Structure formats: structure tokens, C-alpha cells
Amino acid sequence: MNEIQNQEKSNSQSLEDLLKKNIELNQEILNICQKTDKRIFNMKVFGVIKFLLVFLPVLIGIFYLIPVVSDFIDFYQQILGVDFSEAVNNLEKLRP
């Protein structure tokens, strides 16, 4: 009988040790997952920032280039004597 109790205590202690080890490993996994979540969030934020850094200057450039192109077309129209009025009208429609 004494031997059975020792085995039960041994099994109980073994299970307890396994549970503690499992809890420690789960905590490590949780920490790694939290770091990964932060990194993914940062990647999304910086991705949007990079997109805006590329897209906004192009958009602003388009709005500022329309009058310049219009003036350029007017200048060459006078020099060459060619009628670009349709192109100029289309550009004027795009002007904000």
C-alpha cells in the first residue's frame, strides 16, 4: 500500500511539474505573439506612411503641373501656329 501511495505522489508531482513547464512555455509563446502583433501593426502603419510619401507628391505634382502644361501648350501653339485648343480645354476642366 505504501508503494502505491509513493507512485501516486510521484505521478502527482510529475504532472505538477509538467503543468508548470507547460505554463512557462505558454507564457513564452504569448510574449512572442504579442511582439509579432506589435511588429505587424508597425509594418501596416509604416506601409501607409510609405504609400502616402509616394502618392501625395505625385498627386500634388499633377495639380501644379496642369497650369504649367497649359502655358507650355499655349506657348508652342503661338510658335507653331497649331490649334491645341481641345487639349487646353481638357486640361482646364481638370484644374481644381
C-alpha positions in Angstrom: 0.0 0.0 0.0 2.8 2.3 0.8 4.3 1.7 -2.6 1.1 2.7 -4.4 0.9 6.0 -2.4 4.5 6.7 -3.4 3.7 6.1 -7.0 0.6 8.4 -6.8 2.7 11.1 -5.2 5.4 10.6 -7.9 2.8 10.8 -10.6 1.1 13.8 -9.0 4.5 15.6 -8.7 5.3 14.7 -12.3 2.0 16.1 -13.5 2.5 19.2 -11.4 6.0 19.7 -12.9 4.6 19.2 -16.4 1.8 21.7 -15.8 4.3 24.3 -14.6 6.6 23.7 -17.6 3.5 24.0 -19.9 2.5 27.3 -18.3 6.0 28.7 -18.7 6.1 27.7 -22.4 2.7 29.1 -23.0 3.8 32.4 -21.4 6.8 32.5 -23.8 4.6 31.8 -26.7 2.2 34.6 -25.6 5.1 37.0 -25.4 6.3 36.1 -28.8 2.8 36.5 -30.3 2.5 40.0 -28.6 5.8 41.1 -30.2 4.7 39.7 -33.5 1.4 41.6 -33.3 3.3 44.9 -32.5 5.6 44.3 -35.4 2.7 43.6 -37.8 0.9 46.8 -36.6 4.1 48.8 -37.1 4.5 47.4 -40.6 0.9 48.4 -41.5 1.4 51.9 -40.2 4.7 52.4 -41.9 3.3 50.9 -45.1 0.6 53.5 -45.2 3.1 56.2 -44.5 5.4 55.0 -47.3 2.4 54.9 -49.7 1.4 58.5 -48.7 5.0 59.6 -49.2 4.9 58.4 -52.8 1.3 59.1 -53.7 0.8 62.6 -52.2 3.8 64.3 -54.1 2.5 62.7 -57.3 -1.0 64.0 -56.7 0.2 67.4 -55.7 2.5 67.5 -58.8 -0.4 66.7 -61.1 -2.4 69.7 -59.8 0.6 72.0 -60.1 1.7 70.7 -63.5 -1.7 71.3 -65.2 -1.2 75.1 -65.4 2.4 74.7 -66.4 1.4 72.3 -69.2 -1.4 74.6 -70.3 1.0 77.5 -70.5 3.5 75.3 -72.3 0.9 74.3 -74.9 -0.2 77.9 -75.4 3.4 78.9 -76.0 4.0 76.3 -78.6 0.6 76.9 -80.2 1.7 80.5 -80.8 5.1 79.5 -82.1 3.9 76.7 -84.4 0.5 78.1 -85.3 -1.2 74.8 -84.4 -4.5 74.7 -82.7 -4.3 72.8 -79.4 -7.5 74.3 -78.0 -9.1 71.0 -77.3 -6.2 69.8 -75.3 -6.1 73.1 -73.4 -9.8 72.9 -72.7 -9.5 69.4 -71.4 -6.6 70.5 -69.1 -8.7 73.4 -67.9 -11.5 71.1 -67.0 -9.1 69.2 -64.7 -8.0 72.3 -62.9 -9.5 72.4 -59.4 
